[in-house]
Structures are given as C-alpha cells and as structure tokens.
Amino acid sequence: PFTLNSEELELLSHYITHTSRSIPFDTDELYALHVGIPNLAFGSRPVMGSMLALSAVCKCYDIVRHSHAPLERLEEIKGLFVLADRHHRTSLHQIQAAIYDDHFDTVLANAPLMVLYALAGHCVRVSLAQKAKRSGKSLSNEMFPLQSQWITSIRAAYVAYVGVHNSSSPTSDFDDGVPTSPCTVKDDSPSHMAALSGGSLYPPEDGPSEGTRRLLLPIVSATYGTAMEKLTERARTVWLEEAGSNTHAGDSSNPELQACLASLKLLDELFTTIFSDTQPNHELSPPASSTSGLQLNGLDKASPWLRRYMARVTSATPSKLWRRTIMAFLNRVPLEYLQLVQSALDHMPVATTQSDPSCFDKAIKLGAAQQLAMNIFSHWLVLVMLLDGVWWIGSIGQWELGRILSFTEAQCWTLEPTETGGTWWPESMYAVQKAIAEPVE
C-alpha cells in the first residue's frame, strides 16, 4: 500500500473527472481508462505514476488551450511538467520489476498511459513553441519540444502488447492467435455499464479540426494519388542508382533501402485505407513484426477488458479510427526504417528563439536511404496533420513537417526531382495547413 500527497490527489482527481473521459472512443474504452486502470493503479505504483504524469500534462494542455494568456503562466506549466516528468521516470524505473515478475496487467495498463503522456507532452510543448514564436518570445530549453522521443514512445504500447503476447505461459490452454476483432474476447460488459453509471463520455476526438476538415482534407484527398506515384518513382530511382553502384560487388541488396521500400508500401496502403469510400473495412497487411502466428501465451494472464483495450489501441485488431490507423504506421514499419528517421530527425536542431537561423548552418550529410526515409516520413506527416482535432496530437504533424522543411531548405536538399516540376507535395500541404491554423491561433 502507498499514500498520495495533496498534490498527487489533485492530479488523481483531475484524471478521474476529466482526463479519463476525454480520450476514450466508446463505453468499453471509458471503462478501461475511467474504472479499470484507476483500480489497478491503487495496487500498482508504476500505473499510478503514469496516470499522474498523464494527468499533469493534461492540465498543462488545458492551460495552454483555454487560458487567455498561457505564456504568462509558464512557471505554472513548468511546475506541472517537472511533476509529470518525475512521476514518469519513477514509473519507468518501477515497471522493470513488473516485467520480470510477470505482472502483465501492470505492464499492459502502463504502456498506453506512457504513449498518451509522451504524445500529449510533445503536443503541449509544440503549442507553446508556436505561441511563443508568434509573440516574439523565447522559451527555456526545458519547455521546448524534444527531438524524436515521441516516435519511440508511440511504439512502446505495441512492443508491450507483443512482448506479453510472446511471454511463455505454461498454464495457457489457448490455441488461438491474436484476437482479430474486439468482440473475440469475452468480457463482463454488463458490469461495465453498472460501473459507469456515474460516468460520462466526452464527444470522441478522431481526426481533423473543423478548419482542417473543411479546407485541407479535400485537397489531400484529391492530390495524394499523384504524390504517392511521384514518391514511388523516386524510391525506384534511388533503388536503381544503389543497385548500379553495387554491381561490382555482386549484391545490390541494401537492408536500409529494403526497409524504406517496405515502409513505402505500408504508407501507400494507409493512404488507400484512409481515403477509400468503397472499402471501409479494408484491412492492412500484417506489420513488419507480424503477430499473426503467435499464441495468446502471456495475454491469457491479463484481465479480459485490458486485453481487449490493448488490442484496440495498438491496432492489433482492425480499427476505423483515423487516430489509430494513422499513428499505427509507426508500429507497422520495420524498426530499421524508424532508426533511419530518428537518426535524421536528431540531426535537426530545434530553434529555441523566434529567429535562430544559425542552428541550421552546420552541413549534415545524409545517405540516400536516410533521405528516402525522410521523404516517406514527410508524406506520412501530412496524414498526421489531419489529426489536429485530437487534443493529445494537435499540431505535432505541422510542427515536425515544418522542422523538416526548414532543415532541408538550409541544407539545400532536393527531395523532389527538379525535372518533375511543381512544389514538393508535403511542402504544399504544409503551406495550406499553416494558412488554416494561423488565423485560428
């Protein structure tokens, strides 16, 4: 047993009354976040720590989004960030013991909370940076958006799910694979409804804000096909050039380029899924680390409601929600591809003032595979821009794409072959989104 101080009790109250109701899509998910996970947290320090960290960041978001002058409350926001980070780090340390002791409920419940914490924290920092830039003010380094850690964090829940899935369980009598739909796992739904008798679900957030839905979405829908054709042709050119340069070695295979091509195929399928009117239930091909042949194993030790919730939020089961389908791209691509993207992003400095061109001065040499990886990633970020109506994602897509555009311009990289003419598609979509967002802000 453990006790909470007054500050932590306040965060717990905020989580129960607000945070846990602002994330779920339906009553099953509301039960998981509003009832199931909090009850687990009272017996699990790691889960409690992650809940409090997410709650603190949610309070930061509320200040930034709804306060008339959020930049005048930076000390308050900074204090909440420090508190959130302390709980997050403590939870990270404690979760190791839960993994070794096979506390599967703790491991599974902790993972999505950490993902939401990482995304929401990055979203708040991005929003603060945008407001500070427009106001001509500077933020302290600890308040500025971090580099690529948010990408790793998104994959964390999927890794936890697959890790528990792979855990050997001598007592398991399950012969089935991963559940293929949320309904394949029996659950105590009637008790869920009783448990939620005093709770309410906020209107779910799943995609574009009103301005983005009205203006950017139709443009993306009308132009993505040509953009993907150009990107595919660019990838083919890079592949042929690489093959030509390696003919003397007798082996043209390049694992990094292979990872890029696999990721490009997944991205093409993702665009088709998002904009397909004729196949609303279109299923994506298995992820790079497919779980299709695995048994339930460790998952049979987890609570059924938690098993089902994790299958949903990791997109291990098919999902029609844009926020899951789009973000699941980071779970599905090969790890080698993500490493290429992250290494490139981490080369890109973050300008901490309104005008800090010197941070882009240093020449950075990226290989053909890294540049192709960033080209693919930039096209995916256009889809992320369509999620600006989801509070814990917000302007992340626009911010990250803007960083890439500033850096490629400073480095004089040509991601769009000059012979094709026109503007690079992600750059065009970024310009549209920027024009939409600025009047709103």
Wavefront OBJ file of the C-alpha trace (Angstrom):
o trace
v 0.000 0.000 0.000
v 1.089 3.567 -0.645
v -0.283 7.017 0.051
v -0.614 10.126 -2.111
v 0.100 13.673 -1.014
v -2.339 16.522 -1.649
v -0.682 17.456 -4.961
v -0.945 13.874 -6.208
v -4.538 13.554 -5.004
v -5.390 16.655 -7.022
v -3.848 15.082 -10.125
v -5.719 11.843 -9.448
v -8.970 13.771 -9.191
v -8.250 15.559 -12.482
v -7.557 12.209 -14.163
v -10.801 10.642 -12.901
v -13.061 13.610 -13.596
v -11.550 14.878 -16.845
v -8.562 13.154 -18.476
v -10.026 9.638 -18.463
v -13.209 10.921 -20.134
v -11.514 12.971 -22.855
v -9.646 10.068 -24.505
v -11.979 7.037 -24.953
v -13.992 6.454 -28.097
v -16.786 4.337 -26.587
v -18.027 2.949 -23.278
v -15.698 -0.071 -23.360
v -12.714 2.236 -23.577
v -14.234 4.564 -20.996
v -14.429 1.622 -18.610
v -10.755 0.799 -19.207
v -9.490 4.333 -18.624
v -12.062 5.575 -16.119
v -12.581 2.471 -13.941
v -10.274 -0.423 -14.798
v -6.912 1.326 -14.911
v -7.537 3.546 -11.846
v -8.441 0.461 -9.801
v -5.246 -1.219 -10.986
v -3.302 1.905 -10.063
v -4.268 1.674 -6.386
v -2.267 -1.549 -6.213
v 0.467 -0.633 -8.691
v 2.902 2.228 -8.249
v 4.015 2.219 -11.932
v 0.429 2.544 -13.185
v -0.354 5.243 -10.627
v 2.779 7.151 -11.634
v 1.863 7.034 -15.319
v -1.705 8.113 -14.553
v -0.495 11.107 -12.559
v 2.057 12.032 -15.256
v -0.658 11.992 -17.932
v -2.982 13.998 -15.700
v -0.314 16.669 -15.121
v 0.282 17.046 -18.856
v -3.473 17.171 -19.449
v -3.650 20.096 -17.005
v -0.862 21.784 -18.987
v -2.889 21.329 -22.158
v -5.967 22.833 -20.545
v -3.955 25.907 -19.554
v -2.383 26.323 -22.996
v -5.616 25.691 -24.893
v -8.150 27.508 -22.760
v -6.218 30.218 -20.927
v -6.384 33.755 -22.342
v -2.645 34.280 -21.771
v -0.882 30.901 -21.436
v 2.583 32.433 -21.892
v 2.010 34.358 -18.674
v 1.538 31.064 -16.835
v 4.787 29.435 -17.933
v 6.002 28.887 -14.367
v 2.824 27.011 -13.529
v 3.140 24.929 -16.694
v 6.819 24.291 -15.997
v 5.966 23.064 -12.495
v 3.432 20.624 -13.921
v 5.964 19.404 -16.500
v 8.526 18.788 -13.745
v 5.948 16.909 -11.701
v 4.871 14.845 -14.712
v 8.452 14.007 -15.620
v 9.215 12.884 -12.069
v 6.240 10.519 -11.999
v 7.057 9.267 -15.496
v 10.675 8.498 -14.660
v 9.706 6.768 -11.424
v 7.186 4.662 -13.318
v 9.782 3.736 -15.944
v 12.117 2.551 -13.202
v 9.429 0.568 -11.374
v 7.961 -1.069 -14.469
v 11.146 -3.124 -14.881
v 10.272 -5.128 -11.776
v 6.736 -5.676 -13.061
v 8.138 -7.091 -16.301
v 10.440 -9.509 -14.506
v 7.663 -10.588 -12.115
v 5.168 -11.209 -14.939
v 2.678 -8.631 -13.668
v 1.019 -8.481 -17.061
v -1.874 -6.205 -16.091
v 0.616 -3.643 -14.803
v 2.748 -3.847 -17.952
v -0.214 -3.612 -20.324
v -2.017 -0.826 -18.457
v 1.141 1.234 -18.123
v 2.042 1.171 -21.822
v -0.859 3.183 -23.322
v -0.653 5.709 -20.478
v 3.002 6.317 -21.334
v 2.165 6.685 -25.027
v -0.547 9.235 -24.268
v 1.808 11.033 -21.874
v 4.559 11.284 -24.491
v 2.237 12.480 -27.256
v 0.318 14.921 -25.074
v 3.535 16.338 -23.624
v 5.003 16.829 -27.094
v 1.729 18.375 -28.288
v 1.691 20.897 -25.414
v 5.330 21.850 -25.993
v 4.663 22.292 -29.715
v 1.678 24.523 -28.987
v 3.727 26.622 -26.554
v 6.552 26.957 -29.092
v 4.120 28.105 -31.787
v 2.525 30.674 -29.496
v 5.931 31.919 -28.326
v 7.135 32.292 -31.918
v 4.080 34.321 -32.918
v 4.504 36.504 -29.834
v 8.223 37.022 -30.441
v 9.072 35.430 -27.101
v 11.633 32.788 -26.185
v 11.041 29.592 -24.253
v 13.554 27.993 -21.937
v 15.124 24.821 -23.296
v 13.231 22.559 -20.895
v 9.921 23.915 -22.212
v 10.753 23.381 -25.871
v 9.720 20.289 -27.875
v 12.149 17.397 -27.703
v 13.609 15.635 -30.709
v 12.327 12.209 -31.792
v 11.479 10.566 -28.454
v 7.761 10.751 -29.215
v 8.232 8.286 -32.079
v 9.792 5.668 -29.812
v 7.070 6.233 -27.228
v 4.246 5.545 -29.690
v 5.738 2.167 -30.478
v 6.087 1.358 -26.763
v 2.497 0.184 -26.267
v 2.722 -2.086 -29.301
v 6.025 -3.507 -28.062
v 4.482 -4.158 -24.633
v 1.484 -5.894 -26.204
v 3.638 -8.087 -28.423
v 6.056 -8.722 -25.543
v 3.302 -10.026 -23.288
v 1.901 -11.903 -26.280
v 5.228 -13.680 -26.658
v 5.639 -14.460 -22.957
v 5.593 -18.179 -22.283
v 2.740 -19.301 -20.085
v 2.818 -22.975 -19.058
v -0.771 -22.791 -17.785
v -2.141 -21.414 -21.018
v -4.650 -23.627 -22.820
v -5.260 -21.138 -25.616
v -4.699 -22.313 -29.152
v -5.975 -19.169 -30.847
v -3.857 -16.421 -32.362
v -4.178 -12.729 -31.640
v -7.856 -11.766 -31.408
v -8.921 -10.487 -34.815
v -11.671 -8.221 -33.541
v -12.545 -6.617 -30.219
v -15.542 -8.951 -29.893
v -13.483 -12.159 -29.910
v -12.520 -11.741 -26.260
v -15.296 -12.434 -23.765
v -15.855 -9.582 -21.347
v -18.066 -8.587 -18.436
v -19.812 -5.794 -20.308
v -22.921 -5.662 -18.064
v -20.772 -4.917 -15.033
v -19.022 -2.262 -17.099
v -22.279 -0.435 -17.639
v -23.063 -0.619 -13.936
v -19.590 0.638 -13.071
v -20.059 3.559 -15.455
v -23.455 4.598 -14.124
v -21.925 7.770 -12.709
v -19.523 8.427 -15.575
v -19.921 10.179 -18.883
v -18.033 10.024 -22.166
v -16.908 13.268 -23.780
v -17.515 13.576 -27.536
v -14.718 11.426 -29.022
v -11.959 13.112 -30.991
v -10.799 11.208 -34.037
v -9.482 13.457 -36.751
v -9.352 16.921 -38.246
v -10.375 20.139 -36.594
v -13.240 21.927 -38.331
v -10.971 24.122 -40.468
v -8.737 21.217 -41.451
v -11.724 19.031 -42.299
v -13.252 21.739 -44.467
v -10.139 23.003 -46.267
v -7.114 20.696 -46.037
v -8.811 17.291 -46.103
v -10.392 17.688 -49.575
v -7.076 18.871 -51.022
v -5.143 15.951 -49.543
v -7.805 13.538 -50.761
v -7.640 14.939 -54.306
v -3.848 15.070 -54.606
v -2.373 12.191 -52.593
v -2.559 9.742 -55.507
v -0.232 11.757 -57.734
v 2.035 12.475 -54.768
v 2.400 8.775 -53.951
v 3.125 7.981 -57.597
v 5.958 10.528 -57.554
v 7.266 9.168 -54.262
v 7.198 5.608 -55.583
v 9.072 6.688 -58.700
v 11.622 8.494 -56.549
v 12.131 5.346 -54.462
v 12.575 3.275 -57.610
v 15.213 5.715 -58.879
v 17.126 5.577 -55.598
v 16.954 1.783 -55.646
v 18.252 1.548 -59.231
v 21.069 4.000 -58.509
v 22.080 1.968 -55.473
v 21.914 -1.259 -57.463
v 24.034 0.261 -60.227
v 26.708 1.431 -57.821
v 26.959 -2.009 -56.226
v 27.046 -4.191 -59.329
v 30.761 -4.748 -58.916
v 30.102 -6.302 -55.519
v 27.641 -8.774 -56.966
v 24.994 -7.844 -54.378
v 22.654 -4.893 -54.752
v 20.650 -5.586 -51.596
v 20.674 -2.782 -49.068
v 18.782 -3.507 -45.827
v 18.121 0.191 -45.219
v 16.602 0.676 -48.659
v 14.657 -2.570 -48.243
v 13.194 -1.139 -45.037
v 12.275 2.081 -46.856
v 10.543 0.204 -49.665
v 8.590 -1.905 -47.178
v 7.551 1.267 -45.344
v 6.543 2.955 -48.601
v 4.252 0.024 -49.403
v 2.641 0.329 -45.964
v 2.202 4.082 -46.437
v 0.551 3.571 -49.815
v -1.870 1.092 -48.230
v -2.512 3.562 -45.412
v -3.477 6.377 -47.787
v -5.781 3.986 -49.641
v -7.391 2.919 -46.372
v -7.943 6.469 -45.145
v -9.443 7.757 -48.381
v -11.245 4.649 -49.587
v -15.025 5.042 -49.704
v -15.637 1.647 -51.221
v -13.696 -0.427 -48.667
v -14.415 0.947 -45.196
v -13.320 -2.333 -43.620
v -10.158 -2.629 -45.682
v -7.538 -4.458 -43.649
v -3.878 -3.589 -43.807
v -1.292 -6.279 -44.410
v 0.456 -7.663 -41.293
v 3.038 -5.423 -39.613
v 6.755 -5.922 -40.208
v 6.931 -7.902 -36.929
v 3.805 -9.942 -37.591
v 1.992 -11.477 -34.638
v -0.381 -13.477 -36.770
v 1.200 -16.804 -35.898
v 1.555 -16.206 -32.181
v -0.485 -17.800 -29.396
v -2.125 -15.838 -26.593
v 0.539 -17.047 -24.147
v 1.088 -14.241 -21.606
v -2.086 -12.434 -22.671
v -4.262 -15.107 -21.067
v -2.967 -13.913 -17.682
v -4.157 -10.356 -18.329
v -7.645 -9.123 -17.483
v -10.019 -9.574 -20.457
v -11.069 -5.909 -20.539
v -7.422 -4.842 -20.605
v -6.547 -7.392 -23.275
v -9.304 -6.035 -25.468
v -8.406 -2.403 -24.828
v -4.750 -3.017 -25.702
v -5.682 -4.850 -28.893
v -7.643 -1.777 -29.913
v -5.190 0.966 -29.040
v -2.236 -0.844 -30.636
v -4.319 -1.580 -33.765
v -3.615 -5.280 -33.275
v -7.294 -5.524 -34.186
v -8.627 -3.624 -37.219
v -9.672 -0.070 -36.422
v -11.680 2.505 -38.335
v -10.426 5.318 -36.126
v -8.109 7.631 -38.034
v -6.102 8.485 -34.930
v -5.205 4.802 -34.524
v -4.923 3.792 -38.157
v -2.593 6.696 -38.964
v -0.414 6.506 -35.845
v -0.174 2.702 -36.132
v 2.091 3.266 -39.143
v 4.928 3.668 -36.629
v 4.125 0.225 -35.203
v 3.965 -1.453 -38.568
v 7.099 -0.212 -40.306
v 10.404 -2.089 -39.878
v 12.490 -0.972 -36.938
v 15.372 -0.240 -39.330
v 13.215 2.369 -41.042
v 12.356 4.122 -37.777
v 16.025 4.194 -36.841
v 16.798 5.949 -40.138
v 14.095 8.537 -39.473
v 15.078 9.150 -35.872
v 18.763 9.497 -36.652
v 17.909 12.111 -39.299
v 15.487 13.982 -37.010
v 18.028 14.056 -34.210
v 20.451 15.799 -36.588
v 17.933 18.612 -36.930
v 18.416 21.190 -34.186
v 15.431 22.865 -32.594
v 15.482 26.653 -32.918
v 14.680 27.912 -29.431
v 14.053 31.522 -30.421
v 11.813 33.209 -32.943
v 14.675 33.604 -35.386
v 17.626 31.319 -34.898
v 18.979 30.545 -38.371
v 22.448 29.714 -37.080
v 21.175 26.408 -35.694
v 20.802 25.124 -39.278
v 24.229 26.266 -40.507
v 26.154 23.045 -39.947
v 26.174 20.868 -43.052
v 24.757 17.387 -42.445
v 25.479 14.533 -44.825
v 22.658 12.009 -45.062
v 22.821 8.931 -47.246
v 20.340 8.043 -49.983
v 18.404 5.702 -47.693
v 18.074 8.331 -44.964
v 16.838 10.950 -47.414
v 14.313 8.494 -48.849
v 13.208 7.584 -45.322
v 12.611 11.253 -44.545
v 10.715 11.708 -47.811
v 8.374 8.862 -46.862
v 8.070 10.162 -43.305
v 7.163 13.646 -44.551
v 4.318 12.218 -46.627
v 3.066 10.382 -43.528
v 3.202 13.632 -41.535
v 0.618 15.064 -43.935
v -1.777 12.440 -42.573
v -0.774 13.347 -39.016
v -1.753 16.950 -39.808
v -5.274 15.601 -40.366
v -5.367 14.620 -36.671
v -5.124 18.167 -35.350
v -8.577 17.793 -33.800
v -7.291 15.139 -31.373
v -6.172 17.022 -28.268
v -3.122 14.885 -27.466
v -1.853 15.093 -31.083
v -2.802 18.619 -32.108
v -0.173 20.389 -34.219
v 2.527 17.705 -33.990
v 2.255 16.899 -37.704
v 2.559 20.527 -38.762
v 5.436 21.184 -36.334
v 7.516 18.174 -37.377
v 6.950 18.772 -41.079
v 7.893 22.427 -40.626
v 11.146 21.384 -38.949
v 11.966 19.092 -41.851
v 11.173 21.769 -44.436
v 13.359 24.364 -42.689
v 16.228 21.938 -42.428
v 16.041 20.628 -46.000
v 15.986 24.195 -47.289
v 19.024 25.140 -45.201
v 20.863 22.002 -46.322
v 19.860 22.534 -49.977
v 18.463 19.018 -50.241
v 16.259 18.235 -53.221
v 13.557 15.802 -52.143
v 11.526 16.483 -55.274
v 13.451 15.947 -58.558
v 13.609 19.221 -60.471
v 12.533 17.557 -63.694
v 9.082 16.740 -62.259
v 8.264 20.410 -61.791
v 5.994 21.841 -59.157
v 6.378 22.019 -55.391
v 7.136 19.056 -53.182
v 3.731 17.722 -52.081
v 4.324 17.730 -48.289
v 5.519 21.329 -48.604
v 2.339 22.327 -50.440
v 0.142 20.623 -47.837
v 2.123 22.272 -45.052
v 1.518 25.696 -46.596
v -2.224 25.031 -46.717
v -2.325 23.835 -43.113
v -0.284 26.797 -41.917
v -2.704 29.190 -43.604
v -5.627 27.416 -41.934
v -4.084 27.243 -38.465
v -2.679 30.750 -38.065
v -5.982 32.676 -38.087
v -7.418 30.161 -35.584
v -4.450 30.517 -33.246
l 1 2 3 4 5 6 7 8 9 10 11 12 13 14 15 16 17 18 19 20 21 22 23 24 25 26 27 28 29 30 31 32 33 34 35 36 37 38 39 40 41 42 43 44 45 46 47 48 49 50 51 52 53 54 55 56 57 58 59 60 61 62 63 64 65 66 67 68 69 70 71 72 73 74 75 76 77 78 79 80 81 82 83 84 85 86 87 88 89 90 91 92 93 94 95 96 97 98 99 100 101 102 103 104 105 106 107 108 109 110 111 112 113 114 115 116 117 118 119 120 121 122 123 124 125 126 127 128 129 130 131 132 133 134 135 136 137 138 139 140 141 142 143 144 145 146 147 148 149 150 151 152 153 154 155 156 157 158 159 160 161 162 163 164 165 166 167 168 169 170 171 172 173 174 175 176 177 178 179 180 181 182 183 184 185 186 187 188 189 190 191 192 193 194 195 196 197 198 199 200 201 202 203 204 205 206 207 208 209 210 211 212 213 214 215 216 217 218 219 220 221 222 223 224 225 226 227 228 229 230 231 232 233 234 235 236 237 238 239 240 241 242 243 244 245 246 247 248 249 250 251 252 253 254 255 256 257 258 259 260 261 262 263 264 265 266 267 268 269 270 271 272 273 274 275 276 277 278 279 280 281 282 283 284 285 286 287 288 289 290 291 292 293 294 295 296 297 298 299 300 301 302 303 304 305 306 307 308 309 310 311 312 313 314 315 316 317 318 319 320 321 322 323 324 325 326 327 328 329 330 331 332 333 334 335 336 337 338 339 340 341 342 343 344 345 346 347 348 349 350 351 352 353 354 355 356 357 358 359 360 361 362 363 364 365 366 367 368 369 370 371 372 373 374 375 376 377 378 379 380 381 382 383 384 385 386 387 388 389 390 391 392 393 394 395 396 397 398 399 400 401 402 403 404 405 406 407 408 409 410 411 412 413 414 415 416 417 418 419 420 421 422 423 424 425 426 427 428 429 430 431 432 433 434 435 436 437 438 439 440 441
